[in-house]
Amino acid sequence: MSSKLESWLKIRSWIFLLGIALVLGCTNDAPDKKPSTADAFPSSLTTDWIDLQLLYAKESPGFTPPIVSRAFGYCGLAFYESVVHGSPTQKSLVGQLTDFNFLPAPEANAEYHWALCANAAAAEITRKIFENAPAPHLTKIDSLENVYLASYASVPTAVIDRSVAYGRIIADSVYGYSKTDGGHKAFNRNFPASYVPPTGPGKWQPTNSQLALLPFWGANRTFIKNLKTTVTTAGFPAFSTDPASAFYAEANTVYTTGKSLTTEQETIAYYWADEGFVTFTPPGHSFSIFTQLVREGTFNMATAAEGYVKLGLAMSDAFVYCWYTKYTHNLLRPSQFIQPNIDALWIPLIPNPPFPEYSSGHSTQSGSAAKVLASIFGEPFAFTDLTHTKLSLGLAPRSFTSFYEMAEEAGMSRIYAGIHFPSGNLQGRLSGYAIGEQVLGLSFHP
């Protein structure tokens, strides 16, 4: 055999062997091919589910502000945990929250479609948390879930089944966790007739045949460990009817402000009122703002889920802490002081809500929301809130230069409304900031 022919045969043999190796290599690599991560999907799936939950928050019987905040806390947790193992840059909250010590893990080396995991988890937790939503609305859960199932119909059947099953078991597990916090099905017991408010100087009493709203809510478990012992507020001036006292001065501030409200102040009072069944309550308003900004921004499914769980945990704990302070101090409302001590004919712009004054729920929840949103978007951050435009309430959008400006206005709205003292507004907002800071102190990243 000639040397040229021998060399040619060797080259051809090498080419053949290389081709076999490449084929085997591709075949062997196929099962280990990395599926798309959770951050490869758009945020639209997240915001679509939040839109539906906002509708339920507005329409579901008994979903008062504390109950709405709790609902978003658990819905956000289920969504986040359903995708966190699909994100290389995020970390589960298992072991970090109070009594939250276990969740099923995805199968090792198995492929998951993280958008389908999230879709299934969102559908299941929405069904369970908003179980008393009006019947016509409940069908919307199936419809939205099926929209996303259909959009990923080309995914292998085994992956679809595995992903849907995992999303549902995460939602079931989070719901099981929710049942032990003290607020389970509280929409059925907003006004327990057995509760008798304490009496005495400066103590709040229900008016106009009211019953106290969720008087035991402050005993609920918080997501943040030991929250009620680590968040403190300066309190309010000692109760006194002496015109020279600090307490009298606070009441007089509310009185004189209410006697000469500007058109802008009235607008602010009504803008932030967020009455249930008319809007989706104050925590829903905060979620609406974030949803709007997610749509205007560059979020993906994973980063949106992280933002929603932070906001949900913060606002849920804000309402537990706020209700803890309310029913610990049982402070009367401004009108209950002003009418017998300053002006018998004075009435607040907005009627007194059925729970004690200190501290302001609006201030506490908006403070916690501001702290979380500022960590996501930075400060200052200019934005225009379109919430009430979407609700068609005839209230014009309001613009802010920062989230802290938003929180301050939401708190001041309750002084303009005549239902909070300045100290209830200020200390509520400060405790909200502290609660938001504790949520941000959780480890969301490896």
Secondary structure, DSSP 4 states (H G I P E B T S, - for coil): --HHHHHHHHHHHHHHHHHHHHHHHHHHHGGGPPPPPGGGSBTHHHHHHHHHHHHHHHHSTT--HHHHHHHHHHHHHHHHHHHGGG-TT----TTTSTT----PPPPTT----HHHHHHHHHHHHHHHHTTTS-HHHHHHHHHHHHHHHHHTTTS-HHHHHHHHHHHHHHHHHHHHHHTTSS-TTGGG-SS-TT-----STTB----TT---S-TTGGGSPPSSTTHHHH------PPP---TTSHHHHHHHHHHHHHHT--HHHHHHHHHTT--BTTBSHHHHHHHHHHHHHHHHTT-BHHHHHHHHHHHHHHHHHHHHHHHHHHHHH-BPPHHHHHHHHT-TT---SSPPPSS--SS-HHHHHHHHHHHHHHHHH-SS--EEE-HHHHHT-SPPPEEESSHHHHHHHHHHHHHHTTS--HHHHHHHHHHHHHHHHHHHTS----
